[in-house]
Amino acid sequence: MAEKRKYKKRYCKYCEAKVDFMDYKDAGALRFSLSERYKIMPRRLTGNCKRHQDMISVVIKRARAAALVPYTVTRKHVVTAPFENLK
């Protein structure tokens, strides 16, 4: 019988910092919750709690609507450093 893999418990960094409000205009802070193709990363990878993951998804969607963050990057358009222009 195969042994279960033991993963390190991920903690919500927003709960530790006691964040109550996130601003969509701070695009640099959103890069930790976006993949290299600008997709929203799931909770199981980021370690966010449900409350903060919901806040992050709303903030990212608002930043996309305001054209601060692109929606997605196509496979044909290769980006060498995707988060350099998010400052």
N, C-alpha and C positions, 0 to 999 in steps of 0.2 A: 504494500500500500504506500502510495506516495505521501511524503510529508507536506504539510501546508507551508507555504512561504510566509515568512514573517516580515511584514513591512513596517517601516517607521510610521508612527502615528503622526498625521499632519494636523497642524493647528491653524485656526483662522488668525491670520496676522492682523486683521481689522478688529477682531475682538480684543486681542492683546493690546492694540493701540487705542482702544475705546473710541472707534470712529462711529459717529452718528450721522454724518452727512458726507457725501461724495460729490465733487463738482465735475461736470462733464467737460469743462474747459481745460482741466488739467490732464491733457492727453498723455503726458509722460508717465503718470501714475497708473494709467490703464494698461501699459504694455506688459505688466506681470500677469494680467488676466487674458491676454490675447496670444494666439499662436503666431507662428511666423507668416501664416497666410491670413492674418487678421481675423481669425475665427475666435469666438468666445470659448475659453477653456472650461471644461466641466469641473464640478466640485471635487470629484475624486482625484483630480490631478492638482488642483490648486490648494485644496484643504480648507476652503472657505466654508463657513456655516451657511445654512439656507438663507438667513436674513441678509447677510452681506452679499451672497451670490446673486440674489434677486436685485439688490441695489446696484451691483456691478453691471448686470445685464441691462438694466434701465439706463444707466449712465453711458454705457457703450453705444446703445441704440440712439441716444440723444446726440452723442458725439458724431456718430455716423450721419445722422440727419443734418447736422451743422457742418458737415464736410471736414471735420477735424481728424477723423479716422476713416480710412477707406473701408468699403464693405468687404470685398474679398480681392485676392490677387489671383489672376489666372495662372495656369500652368505654363502658358507660353511666355508670359511676362515674368521673367526671373528677377527677383529683387535680391541684391547681394547683402545689404544690411537693412532689414525692414524697419527697424526702430530708430534709425538715425534721424529721420525727418520728424519724429515725434518728440519734441522737446518742450 
